[in-house]
Amino acid sequence: MSKNIIVAGAGHGGIVAGYYLAQNGYNVTVYEKGKKNRLGYPQVDAIHLDGFEEAGIPVPEDYKVKRTPIAFCVLGTDLPPLVQGDSGDTYNVEIDRKALYKYLIGMAEDAGVKFVYDCEIVAPIVLGSRVAGIKTSKGDFYADLVIDACGLYSPVRSQLPEFMNITRQPGPFDVLHTYRAYFSRLKNAPEPEHKYLISLMPGENCGLLWVITYDDYIDVFVGSFCDLTQDYIDHKLSLLREANPHLGKKMIKGGGIVDIPIRQPLSIMVADGYAAIGDAAFMTIPIKGSGIGYSMRAGKMLAECVMEDENGLYNEETLWKYQIEYFDEVGSTSAVLAIIKNLFPVITQEDLIYFFGEGLVTSDDLEKFGSEAGLAKIISSLRPGELRDKAKKLIGNQNVRRMLTGTAKNIAMYKIVEQSLKENFSRAAAKKWADAYDNFFESIKE
Ligand SMILES: Cc1cc2nc3c(=O)[nH]c(=O)nc-3n(C[C@H](O)[C@H](O)[C@H](O)COP(=O)(O)OP(=O)(O)OC[C@H]3O[C@@H](n4cnc5c(N)ncnc54)[C@H](O)[C@@H]3O)c2cc1C
């Protein structure tokens, strides 16, 4: 008899997992609180091609575009921006969120996945040690496995029993509050030098702003770890208008506030009858907040792990392989980036000026940093002369030196912690890993 799988929430990773499982004869139903054809935000997302390729999902050709170089600047200074992706020969997928949903849901439905809309999930149903289903506004539903794709504040994950050792809620500095809106473009203003401009905001109210210029409109983003008030947003918009005279005042669409997880992935993603995916498992890049590519990749990993469980147990032991594979392929790099993220509140405007002005970080470094291998690639590709130059500059600035040596020490410590993530499952070892990992990230918060 075919096994019943519930996907709780139509998150991207959950849809991809459901697509593969339905294709292979599983009975998959997605329960989603949103309305049919109304999912997603009114925004264009940039997704690495790898996200589609590694997930085995064909790239929607109409949305494959040459990557726009990204210029990073320090707002309020004359320092020339650092530009990432200037080579111009790499491709991204840039796709309207609603179009992406239509595409993925279409594929899943063709494979046999059923979607139930207007259905608010309120809690998991836990029987003994097992997640057995979900409580919803349309009644209780039971399944052999619940895939939690309900996003950052999942009502499933946040109400799991303590003995499952799954972090229920993100902490305060784990979440970036974001405002995104599309404004008119003033055609009589001069053409901007950079089409995609990110301004870094260091210090106490840390976060970032972006202005992406299209022919007819401008995409504006305000992200901060502090609560976003209307006054705060208006202030940032006026700063952006001063620096970008072509940014008009007429809002075309958007204007909503949404939270993104910016932290290390969940230490434990699985329990008996349960697997978390996507934002529900904090699977974003903890510096940029992009999470669609990682979620889709995780969707394929999870589906393969479920299909390998021929006895249909779907318990913490058989689902453990999914967690291990995710950490091997993605999670380990994400965790290191989450350590680097801790620099945000301590870094000052002066430090950033030093970084940019003294060439401690170059456009070339940013290019490598944007790749999967990230920091490791930068360090391993430095020639001895460059390494010496950077080291000298570091010695010249006490604050920057202290921050970077602290970060390097934390990364080294994390690598030791990571050794406690064991491929072979035992409940005791999993708990030991989760305690070590969670305590480590708590201990390095500034
Ligand atoms: C402003 C902004 C810009 C972003 N830009 C990018 C980008 O350019 N590229 C990129 O890769 N990522 C981007 N992201 C991140 C990306 O949105 C997420 O990482 C990605 O969508 C993965 O999240 P998810 O699909 O798991 O969860 P979500 O997108 O949160 O989806 C969860 C689903 O579950 C449903 N749900 C939630 N609660 C319930 C409930 N109680 N009952 C029933 N259903 C429920 C929701 O309606 C939703 O459909 C951006 C995020 C934001 C906020």
The ligand as a MOL file (V3000), in Angstrom:
LIG
                    3D

  0  0  0     0  0            999 V3000
M  V30 BEGIN CTAB
M  V30 COUNTS 53 58 0 0 0
M  V30 BEGIN ATOM
M  V30 1 C 12.1630 40.0440 1.0210 0
M  V30 2 C 12.7360 38.6740 0.7520 0
M  V30 3 C 13.5600 38.4760 -0.3410 0
M  V30 4 C 14.0810 37.2060 -0.5960 0
M  V30 5 N 14.8390 37.0520 -1.7080 0
M  V30 6 C 15.3010 35.8240 -2.0090 0
M  V30 7 C 16.0090 35.6040 -3.2270 0
M  V30 8 O 16.1990 36.5260 -4.0390 0
M  V30 9 N 16.4850 34.3510 -3.4680 0
M  V30 10 C 16.2800 33.3190 -2.6050 0
M  V30 11 O 16.7390 32.2020 -2.8690 0
M  V30 12 N 15.6080 33.4970 -1.4670 0
M  V30 13 C 15.1040 34.7060 -1.1450 0
M  V30 14 N 14.4040 34.8810 0.0170 0
M  V30 15 C 14.3060 33.7620 0.9790 0
M  V30 16 C 13.2440 32.7950 0.5640 0
M  V30 17 O 12.0070 33.4540 0.5860 0
M  V30 18 C 13.1640 31.5760 1.5120 0
M  V30 19 O 14.3900 31.2050 2.0180 0
M  V30 20 C 12.5960 30.4100 0.7070 0
M  V30 21 O 11.3210 30.7770 0.2540 0
M  V30 22 C 12.4850 29.1320 1.5000 0
M  V30 23 O 11.4580 29.2390 2.4270 0
M  V30 24 P 10.3010 28.1640 2.4460 0
M  V30 25 O 9.7720 27.9710 1.0740 0
M  V30 26 O 10.7590 27.0110 3.2130 0
M  V30 27 O 9.2500 28.9400 3.3630 0
M  V30 28 P 8.2050 30.0430 2.9930 0
M  V30 29 O 8.5640 30.7760 1.7720 0
M  V30 30 O 7.9700 30.8220 4.2430 0
M  V30 31 O 6.9060 29.1750 2.6700 0
M  V30 32 C 6.1670 28.5760 3.7190 0
M  V30 33 C 4.7880 28.2280 3.2100 0
M  V30 34 O 4.0710 27.6850 4.3000 0
M  V30 35 C 2.8170 28.3350 4.4090 0
M  V30 36 N 2.4290 28.3550 5.8160 0
M  V30 37 C 3.0420 29.0150 6.8240 0
M  V30 38 N 2.3680 28.8260 7.9740 0
M  V30 39 C 1.3080 28.0200 7.6800 0
M  V30 40 C 0.2420 27.4800 8.4500 0
M  V30 41 N 0.1220 27.7410 9.7520 0
M  V30 42 N -0.6520 26.7030 7.8310 0
M  V30 43 C -0.5440 26.4280 6.5030 0
M  V30 44 N 0.4350 26.9120 5.7210 0
M  V30 45 C 1.3610 27.7180 6.3020 0
M  V30 46 C 3.0460 29.7430 3.8730 0
M  V30 47 O 1.8400 30.3280 3.4410 0
M  V30 48 C 4.0110 29.4650 2.7220 0
M  V30 49 O 3.3340 29.1510 1.5410 0
M  V30 50 C 13.8270 36.1210 0.2860 0
M  V30 51 C 12.9910 36.3210 1.3800 0
M  V30 52 C 12.4320 37.5630 1.6100 0
M  V30 53 C 11.5170 37.7500 2.7860 0
M  V30 END ATOM
M  V30 BEGIN BOND
M  V30 1 1 1 2
M  V30 2 1 2 3
M  V30 3 2 2 52
M  V30 4 2 3 4
M  V30 5 1 4 5
M  V30 6 1 4 50
M  V30 7 2 5 6
M  V30 8 1 6 7
M  V30 9 1 6 13
M  V30 10 2 7 8
M  V30 11 1 7 9
M  V30 12 1 9 10
M  V30 13 2 10 11
M  V30 14 1 10 12
M  V30 15 2 12 13
M  V30 16 1 13 14
M  V30 17 1 14 15
M  V30 18 1 14 50
M  V30 19 1 15 16
M  V30 20 1 16 17
M  V30 21 1 16 18
M  V30 22 1 18 19
M  V30 23 1 18 20
M  V30 24 1 20 21
M  V30 25 1 20 22
M  V30 26 1 22 23
M  V30 27 1 23 24
M  V30 28 2 24 25
M  V30 29 1 24 26
M  V30 30 1 24 27
M  V30 31 1 27 28
M  V30 32 2 28 29
M  V30 33 1 28 30
M  V30 34 1 28 31
M  V30 35 1 31 32
M  V30 36 1 32 33
M  V30 37 1 33 34
M  V30 38 1 33 48
M  V30 39 1 34 35
M  V30 40 1 35 36
M  V30 41 1 35 46
M  V30 42 1 36 37
M  V30 43 1 36 45
M  V30 44 2 37 38
M  V30 45 1 38 39
M  V30 46 1 39 40
M  V30 47 2 39 45
M  V30 48 1 40 41
M  V30 49 2 40 42
M  V30 50 1 42 43
M  V30 51 2 43 44
M  V30 52 1 44 45
M  V30 53 1 46 47
M  V30 54 1 46 48
M  V30 55 1 48 49
M  V30 56 2 50 51
M  V30 57 1 51 52
M  V30 58 1 52 53
M  V30 END BOND
M  V30 END CTAB
M  END
